Amino acid sequence: RSDDQFSKTTKALQTNNAVKLLRHMAKGTQLKEMFGNRDALWGYTRQKFQERALLVYTSLSKLQQSDGGVNVLESRKARAWNAIKGIKTICSVGCGPGCDAIGVVALLQTLRKNESEFIDDDENIVEKEQQLLDSVFLFDWAMDQWTTIVSLLKSLIVPSLVKEIHCSSCDITKSIIDDICNTDIKKTINHGDEEDFHPRYDNNDDDEVMRRKSVDLYLLSYILTETRDKWHNFWNELVEKAKPNSLFYIAEPTPWQLHKVMQIEEQRITYCYDGGSAEGNRTATASRLEFIWLDSSMDQTENVQALDGRLGPGVLLARKIE
């Protein structure tokens, strides 16, 4: 066979295997052994990498677009955009081949190009440092299987655009705090401690490089639907442990699970007891998050946003209130 025939045959095989895997993922019936199919992972990457990276890029870019108003949406967009511009460390949960992280890198690269390319240093014009991020943390339930592809990605952007990438496994159906399978992500989000981060897939012995960084942006794409409401505890713990002003980008094929994210926040309550009262007084806690829809419903009314109809995927951004 010619190389062209071999390429077409390989692509067809990859596509067929990827379709089977994606069908299971859409129904939440995926098993870890399914990710052991190398052709399926390469087919998934060919089909989804650019699409998902572009979704992150275009969605977050909407924060920069302002009508100059002073309403709630515009105020939230301004605060989120200021946070975007200060991003140094990101954490992608359910990262797959790393497409969401590349979407962020591309956005920051565009912002860099829109700024002055040079700075004056002692009357000499010198090119700005090109690294866009200090650290990227990639977590996936099947990271053992994704490692080969992620390693290739790492070789393309480290150290030219990203100083370091760390990879490890996590399971969003388990507790961050109590389950051993989430040990590494627990260390990553505990921004107030001095604990070092030692992911299983890194071979860098530099203690300074291995030290856990404070995460500015969390990315969760197409994993809430896949795990069918088993993610609630993980999400609550993630938000609770994240630092103030952290951003959470969440994308799903439909807004179904994104509405659940908002409902969880709305339903958070605490009980305050006043000495002699047996039942106490139930009072609502202050909200931890403010939300912005970054999909086709962005400029619609809350009544419209509460529906599941969207042109394209549902995309929600949350910012942890300071």
Disulfide bonds with the S-S distance in Angstrom:
none
